Amino acid sequence: MTAPNELRLLPWSGPEGKPCYLSTEASGGYMSRLADNIEAVQLGTAAQLLEETSGALVDQEAGPEDLRRLVKELTGALRDVLRVATSRGHLLAVSEPHRS
């Protein structure tokens, strides 16, 4: 997945919320596959939260605590999806040939 000498932004943070990177030439290596699987879970969670949010917006019974919990979960999911998009966007930029 990564080109030689390129770093892959991983879908989790390190200590103090700092980004983690993987340096490898083996796209099918254990850590690359683990990152791919975690990204898939994160994107699936975001899709589920989007459905839940759509339901909560029309639910007249949803209280402030329910909405606060949902916003907190959405914030985390959005952070994860943004990290995945940044990582994949970087990978696309690295793998595409330069156009003149």
C-alpha contacts under 8 A as a table, 3 or more apart, distances in Angstrom:
res1	aa1	res2	aa2	distance
1	M	26	A	7.59
1	M	27	S	4.49
1	M	28	G	7.69
1	M	32	S	7.66
1	M	91	L	7.40
2	T	6	E	5.87
2	T	7	L	6.78
2	T	8	R	6.34
2	T	23	S	7.92
2	T	24	T	6.97
2	T	25	E	6.44
2	T	26	A	7.83
2	T	27	S	6.34
2	T	91	L	6.67
3	A	6	E	5.35
3	A	25	E	6.48
3	A	94	V	7.23
3	A	95	S	7.21
4	P	24	T	7.10
4	P	25	E	5.29
5	N	23	S	7.02
5	N	24	T	7.57
5	N	25	E	7.57
6	E	23	S	6.42
6	E	24	T	7.71
7	L	21	Y	5.82
7	L	22	L	5.44
7	L	23	S	4.84
7	L	24	T	7.47
8	R	21	Y	5.24
8	R	22	L	5.00
8	R	23	S	6.53
8	R	87	S	6.54
8	R	91	L	7.51
9	L	19	P	7.06
9	L	20	C	6.07
9	L	21	Y	4.60
9	L	22	L	6.61
9	L	83	R	7.69
9	L	86	T	7.87
9	L	87	S	5.16
10	L	13	S	7.62
10	L	19	P	7.35
10	L	20	C	5.49
10	L	21	Y	5.39
10	L	22	L	6.66
10	L	35	A	6.19
10	L	83	R	7.96
10	L	84	V	7.93
10	L	87	S	7.30
11	P	20	C	7.88
11	P	35	A	6.23
11	P	38	I	6.80
11	P	39	E	6.09
11	P	80	D	6.80
11	P	83	R	6.27
11	P	84	V	6.15
12	W	19	P	7.14
12	W	20	C	6.71
12	W	80	D	7.79
13	S	16	E	7.89
13	S	17	G	5.07
13	S	18	K	5.47
13	S	19	P	4.90
13	S	20	C	5.69
14	G	17	G	5.45
14	G	18	K	5.05
14	G	19	P	5.88
14	G	20	C	5.75
15	P	18	K	5.98
22	L	31	M	7.83
22	L	32	S	7.94
24	T	27	S	7.23
26	A	29	G	5.32
26	A	32	S	7.94
27	S	32	S	6.01
27	S	33	R	7.89
28	G	32	S	6.09
28	G	33	R	6.16
29	G	32	S	5.32
29	G	33	R	6.21
30	Y	33	R	5.24
30	Y	34	L	6.08
31	M	34	L	4.94
31	M	35	A	6.07
32	S	35	A	5.12
32	S	36	D	6.16
33	R	36	D	4.98
33	R	37	N	6.16
34	L	37	N	5.15
34	L	38	I	6.17
35	A	38	I	5.12
35	A	39	E	6.07
36	D	39	E	5.16
36	D	40	A	6.30
37	N	40	A	5.10
37	N	41	V	6.34
38	I	41	V	5.05
38	I	42	Q	6.12
39	E	42	Q	5.03
39	E	43	L	6.15
39	E	84	V	6.48
40	A	43	L	5.22
40	A	44	G	6.14
41	V	44	G	5.04
41	V	45	T	6.10
42	Q	45	T	5.11
42	Q	46	A	6.27
42	Q	77	A	6.91
42	Q	80	D	6.41
42	Q	81	V	6.90
43	L	46	A	5.09
43	L	47	A	6.33
43	L	77	A	7.91
43	L	80	D	7.90
43	L	81	V	6.33
44	G	47	A	5.11
44	G	48	Q	6.31
45	T	48	Q	5.10
45	T	49	L	6.17
45	T	77	A	7.03
46	A	49	L	5.09
46	A	50	L	6.15
46	A	74	L	7.29
46	A	77	A	5.32
46	A	78	L	7.19
46	A	81	V	7.42
47	A	50	L	5.09
47	A	51	E	6.48
48	Q	51	E	5.21
48	Q	52	E	6.27
49	L	52	E	4.89
49	L	53	T	5.95
49	L	70	L	7.81
49	L	73	E	7.62
49	L	74	L	6.59
49	L	77	A	8.00
50	L	53	T	5.06
50	L	54	S	6.25
50	L	74	L	7.95
51	E	54	S	5.17
51	E	55	G	6.46
52	E	55	G	5.20
52	E	56	A	6.19
53	T	56	A	4.95
53	T	57	L	6.15
53	T	70	L	7.15
54	S	57	L	5.36
54	S	58	V	7.00
55	G	58	V	5.63
55	G	59	D	6.22
56	A	59	D	4.91
56	A	60	Q	7.97
56	A	62	A	6.27
56	A	67	L	7.58
57	L	60	Q	7.88
59	D	62	A	5.62
62	A	66	D	5.99
62	A	67	L	6.79
63	G	66	D	5.30
63	G	67	L	6.34
64	P	67	L	5.10
64	P	68	R	5.94
65	E	68	R	5.03
65	E	69	R	6.14
66	D	69	R	5.26
66	D	70	L	6.21
67	L	70	L	4.96
67	L	71	V	6.09
68	R	71	V	5.13
68	R	72	K	6.20
69	R	72	K	5.12
69	R	73	E	6.27
70	L	73	E	5.13
70	L	74	L	6.02
71	V	74	L	4.96
71	V	75	T	6.03
72	K	75	T	5.17
72	K	76	G	6.53
73	E	76	G	5.24
73	E	77	A	6.20
74	L	77	A	4.97
74	L	78	L	5.92
75	T	78	L	5.14
75	T	79	R	6.20
76	G	79	R	5.10
76	G	80	D	6.30
77	A	80	D	5.04
77	A	81	V	6.11
78	L	81	V	5.05
78	L	82	L	5.99
79	R	82	L	5.19
79	R	83	R	6.28
80	D	83	R	5.13
80	D	84	V	6.29
81	V	84	V	5.01
81	V	85	A	6.07
82	L	85	A	5.03
82	L	86	T	6.03
83	R	86	T	5.08
83	R	87	S	6.10
84	V	87	S	5.12
84	V	88	R	6.05
85	A	88	R	5.15
85	A	89	G	5.78
86	T	89	G	5.09
86	T	90	H	6.10
87	S	90	H	5.21
87	S	91	L	6.27
88	R	91	L	4.92
88	R	92	L	6.13
89	G	92	L	5.08
89	G	93	A	6.21
90	H	93	A	5.10
90	H	94	V	6.20
91	L	94	V	5.13
91	L	95	S	6.11
92	L	95	S	5.18
92	L	96	E	5.98
93	A	96	E	5.53
94	V	97	P	7.94
